[in-house]
Every structure is written in C-alpha cells, then in structure tokens.
Amino acid sequence: MKRVAILISGGGSNMLRLVEDMTGDHPARPVLVASNDPSAAGLARAERLGIPTASVDHRDFPRDRAGFEAALLKPLLDAQPDIICLAGFMRILTPEFVTRFAGRMLNIHPSLLPSYPGLNTHARAIAAGDREAGVTVHEVTPELDAGPILGQARVPILPDDTPEVLASRVLVHEHLLYPAVLRRFAAGDRSPVML
C-alpha cells in the first residue's frame, strides 16, 4: 500500500477528491495533508476525515525558501510518503526539494500543458482565442510545470466565458482526472490518463 502526502494552500477540493478515492481496492492511502498556510480550510477538512495534518507558514520565512522547505520536510519525512501530491499548493519548490522526491511527486495544473505554465491560465487561454482549455496532471521536475504528462482532460472555451466561469468548469474535470491519475500511478502505471 503506497503512502500519500498531499500539499495544499487553500480549501483543498482536489485533496478531498483524492482522499475520497483512496478507499477499498485503491493501491494508496493518505498519510498527511500539509499546507504553507495554517488557516487553509483544507487542513480542517482533512482533520475531520482523520488524516494527520501539518502546516508551515511560508510568511515566517521571508526570502528564505530553503528555510521554509527545511521546516516543511520535517512533517513530510515523518509521514514517510511514497508519493507526494501537490493539490493547489501555491509555492514554487526549489530544485533541491523536487530532486529529493524525483519520480514520486505529482502536480495538477489548470491548463493543457505545455501551454500556459504558471499563473492566470484561464485568462491567458481566453485572451489567446483558444477553443479549448483543460487540466494536466504531471510529474514534478525542477523546471516549472514541465514534467512528464500523466493525464489531461479537455474543456471547450465558450464564447461568453470569463476566467472565473471557465475555471469552475475546468475544476469539475480536475476532480475526475487527479484521482484517476493517482490510482494508476500508485499501481505503478505511468501511462497517461486522457479524459
């Protein structure tokens, strides 16, 4: 049984979908939900589900990413995860941190990578006149949003879409895609899931 740690920064809706799926014959179980924001609503949600939680406030480490990551490593290493899932974790991790968990860290990103790495993905897709948007789950590598793609789901961009409307429609597919990818990845299968 694979041990999964999930890193969040906010409400944790993707974390909840992952946890809800990790039951029964699933090859993994959640062992930790951690956040860079002690007030993240997802931490309370995880606690109500009986999952251990931890928080390391990134604001306590101004301009000291290495210090923040060293503090985050303590609860992570204590949990002994086989897989780390970034689920709305809004901190860029250093190459040293990423390399430590090479081949074991997944991220979900709200665009059809390699298009639109980074932030404001929905606004950028609409501004470019794209006909579709979507979501990607990928392996985390030192280069931002550039690791091997493990799954994608496509969503049409409608003529009257705003970034917020498009984001809500993409989120529905995020909640389907990430659990499907994690289930396959935890079973040792890295072939992409395409929804």
Secondary structure, 3 states (H helix, E strand, C coil): CEEEEEEECCCCHHHHHHHHHCCCCCCEEEEEEEECCCCCHHHHHHHHCCCCEEECCHHHCCCCHHHHHHHHHHHHHHHCCCEEEECCCCCCCCHHHHHHCCCCEEEEECCCCCCCCCCCHHHHHHHCCCCEEEEEEEECCCCCCCCCEEEEEEEECCCCCCHHHHHHHHHHHHHHHHHHHHHHHHCCCCCCEEC
